[in-house]
Each structure stands twice: as structure tokens, then as C-alpha cells.
Amino acid sequence: MGALSHLRVLDLSRVLAGPWAGQILADLGAEVIKVERPGNGDDTRAWGPPFLKDAYGESTGEAAYYLSANRNKQSVTIDFTKPQGQQLVRELAAKSDILIENFKVGGLEAYGLDYASLKVLNPELIYCSITGFGQTGPYAKRAGYDFMVQGLGGLMSLTGQPEGEEGAGPVKVGVALTDILTGLYSTVAILAALAHRQHDGGGQHIDMALLDVQVACLANQAMNYLTTGVAPQRLGNAHPNIVPYQDFPTADGDFILTVGNDSQFRKFAEVAGRPEWADDPRFATNTRRVANRSELVPLIRQATVFKTTAEWVTQLEAVGVPCGPINDLAQVFADPQVQARGLALQLPHALAGLVPQVASPIRLSETPVEYRNAPPLLGEHTRQVLEQVLGLKAGAVEALRQSGVV
């Protein structure tokens, strides 16, 4: 049994941040009921190509994007713009522990599905709202998307080549990182609310915002600004506080060197055949290396091109200096460590036979993550959930289907 197998989650969210939180809870054993619009479902079902292919190489119509965040869930289609649909969702909420939604501020109030309304039915409900800018403030009514918030929240001012270099300019992160981090923070908040409910009783409303998460996750870069009043600038792949900590050219490509302390720098200098660097007053400490990065980095670049990436990795690993190659995703999933950790898996799928999945990184010794079922087809579990959770008879479910409510 999973650690959260005693919990039921009603997932009214779509796209990524909310579904990501729901998938984490589902992986940990929670029963997650995903409520989707009849006919269309989660927006990401159409966010392709690529689409999952069946055994004959034909498209199943299931977008890879959707498949990344909806494992272990049950899909129920309900049109809650209709009174009967609203009642179904209220009944499900009354029987749930957690509700996740990412509608605009006030968007569910018109349907009687906001926290204040559902709290009356279920005082123990933990209700997690995910929006771009939170429930308060001058931007609260605005829609918010990951890319926009990466820019507004400062991340893109730190990502990309430095001004004056070829290709300079702001660059977004290659995955929707703000959404992912918001999903993670939402999961933490939900678990904290569960702990509170267990000890003190009562649910609560969780107000999560993409912008809040993005600013919080600026971490050391935010503190670099707050402690100096000087906004950090783009450094490409270099680190603002550590040198050398970036990519360097090799005889057959590039590799990443991440020297974390002065001892590691001395070892690197020895492997590079430049032991004198470690005793040079300009480079002997990290503080001095940061101050003199414009002198040191070109010297390192001149040295690294004489060995292959594999040679650097092998020789530096032997002396405990962190480094690694720059892999594409084919190389990532072929990597022996990734394979040993089982980070790619397959689950049975109704249309494709099997669907690939990326494993959860959570490893619990007593209550391990469960991979119970593939991301569901649209409405795959509507009848099952309405009959088993709400106790509706088959005829009542069919009547709802005929009227377009489900």
C-alpha cells in the first residue's frame, strides 16, 4: 500500500502545474480522480505532435505532453457548467480529502465549486488553488503561463549568453520549470495541510502562485541582488559565485566542470598539467577565482581542448573532481546510471499496448511509489467512479450521458 493510499484527490486542474502535483500524490498511492471536459478534456491532450503510436505505428491521438503528468489517475468527464454536473462535482468533493484546481481567481465561484462553498459540505477538505499570480494583489485576475512567468519573475534575465557575446539575449529554460516547481511546492503544501488536519482537525485553502514560486526559486541569485542591490546578469553556463563551474571545450565536444572548493581546484590543476594555478595568488581561493574569472577561464579553455570528454571525465572522477558530459536525451536514457535506477519504464495502455513513462525520483524504503496504471483515456473511468464512489445506478449514469452532463 502506498503512503497516501488512504486519501482521495479530486483533480480539477489541467496543463502541468496542477496535474504534476496530482501525479505525485497518485504515485504515492492516493486515489486521484481527474475531472475533465466532455469531448475535449485536459488542454494538453491536444498538445502534439508527438502523439503516442500503437503497435502498427499509427497515432493513438494521445499527446506525449499529456502522458507526462497524468499517470495513476482516473479520468471522469463532467460538464460542470450544467447544474447536474456541478452537483456531481460537489458530491465528489464531499467524499474527497484534497481538491486541486487551477482556474482563474473566482472562476469556480459561479458554479458553487469554490473553497467557501465546498468547505460547508466538507470541512476537512484541503483545497489547493494554483494560479499565475495568487488570490490577491493587482495581478490576481490575470492568466499566467510558465513562459510568461519565467520572464516576469526574473529567471530569463539570468539565462542565456552574456551581453556582447554571440547569441546574447534572454532564454527560457527548456522545460516548463516554473510549472514543475509549482507542482512540487503545491505537493509540499498539501502534505503540510494533511499533517495539520491530522493533529488539529479541519481542512484549509492553499493559495499557490507561479510567480511566487518563480521568485522563491531564484535562490542564491535573489540573495545576490538583495544583499548588494545589484541585479545579476546573464553569464551563459558560468556560475555567479563559483569558478570554474561551467562548460569547457574538449577534443571531441564539450564537458561540464563543477569545482566546488579549493581542494578540488588543486586536483583539477594537477590533472590539467597546470599545478601552478593552485598556488597562483589570483586563483588560489574561490573568492580570487571569481574576481579573476576573465583571466582563468581562457587558460582553462586552452588546456581542456587537448583531451576528449571521456578522458576528462575518467581522469577527474578518479581524483574526486565533479564533472560530466553534456548529453542529449537519447544519451540520457542510455546512460548506465539512469538505467540502473530504472528511470524509464512502460505501462500497459488501452490503445498503444504499452506507454513509456519517466519514473518517479522518490524512493521510499517502506512505502515505495506504485505504478498502477497508465495515463487514462478521456472519460475512461466515468461510469466506474460515478457508480462506485457516488453510488449511482447504471441507468442514472446513462441518463447523465444522454443529457451531455458526463
MOTAVEN-V13948 format. One record per backbone hydrogen bond with DSSP energy under -0.5 kcal/mol. CO is the residue of the C=O (numbers start at 1). NH is the residue of the N-H. If there is no record, write none. Layout:
((CO,NH) (CO,NH))
This chain:
((2,5) (4,7) (7,31) (8,97) (8,98) (9,11) (9,33) (10,12) (10,100) (11,35) (14,16) (16,20) (17,21) (18,22) (19,23) (20,24) (21,25) (22,26) (23,27) (24,28) (25,30) (26,29) (27,370) (28,4) (30,32) (31,9) (31,33) (32,34) (32,74) (33,11) (33,35) (34,36) (34,76) (36,78) (37,40) (37,41) (42,45) (43,46) (44,47) (44,66) (45,63) (46,48) (47,65) (50,64) (52,60) (54,57) (58,54) (61,63) (62,52) (63,67) (64,68) (65,68) (66,69) (70,73) (70,376) (72,32) (74,34) (74,76) (75,381) (76,36) (76,78) (78,80) (79,82) (82,86) (83,87) (84,88) (85,89) (86,90) (87,91) (88,92) (89,93) (90,94) (91,95) (92,95) (93,96) (97,126) (98,10) (99,128) (100,12) (101,130) (104,107) (106,109) (106,110) (108,111) (108,113) (109,112) (114,118) (115,119) (116,120) (117,121) (118,122) (122,125) (123,203) (125,127) (125,204) (126,99) (126,128) (127,129) (127,206) (128,101) (129,131) (129,208) (131,210) (132,211) (137,140) (139,142) (140,105) (145,149) (146,150) (147,151) (148,152) (149,153) (150,155) (150,156) (151,154) (154,157) (155,158) (155,159) (156,171) (158,160) (158,235) (159,171) (160,236) (161,169) (162,165) (165,168) (167,161) (175,177) (176,180) (177,181) (178,182) (179,183) (180,184) (181,185) (182,186) (183,187) (184,188) (185,189) (186,190) (187,191) (188,192) (189,193) (190,194) (191,195) (192,196) (193,197) (194,198) (195,199) (196,200) (196,201) (197,201) (204,127) (205,207) (206,129) (206,208) (208,131) (209,213) (210,214) (211,215) (212,216) (213,217) (215,218) (216,219) (218,221) (218,222) (219,223) (220,224) (221,225) (222,226) (223,227) (224,228) (225,228) (225,229) (229,231) (235,238) (242,239) (244,259) (246,257) (248,255) (250,253) (253,250) (254,326) (255,248) (256,324) (257,246) (258,260) (261,265) (262,266) (263,267) (264,268) (265,269) (266,270) (267,271) (268,272) (269,274) (270,273) (274,277) (275,278) (276,279) (276,280) (277,280) (280,283) (280,284) (285,289) (286,290) (287,291) (288,292) (290,293) (292,295) (292,296) (293,297) (295,299) (296,300) (297,301) (298,302) (299,303) (300,303) (300,304) (301,305) (303,306) (304,307) (307,251) (308,312) (309,313) (310,314) (311,315) (312,316) (313,317) (314,318) (315,319) (316,319) (316,321) (317,320) (320,322) (322,258) (324,256) (325,327) (328,332) (329,333) (330,334) (331,335) (332,335) (335,339) (336,340) (337,341) (338,343) (339,342) (343,359) (345,357) (347,355) (348,374) (349,353) (352,354) (353,349) (355,347) (357,345) (357,359) (362,364) (367,3) (370,372) (373,72) (377,380) (379,382) (381,385) (382,386) (383,387) (384,388) (385,389) (385,390) (386,392) (393,397) (394,398) (395,399) (396,400) (397,401) (398,402) (399,403) (400,405) (400,406) (401,404) (405,79))
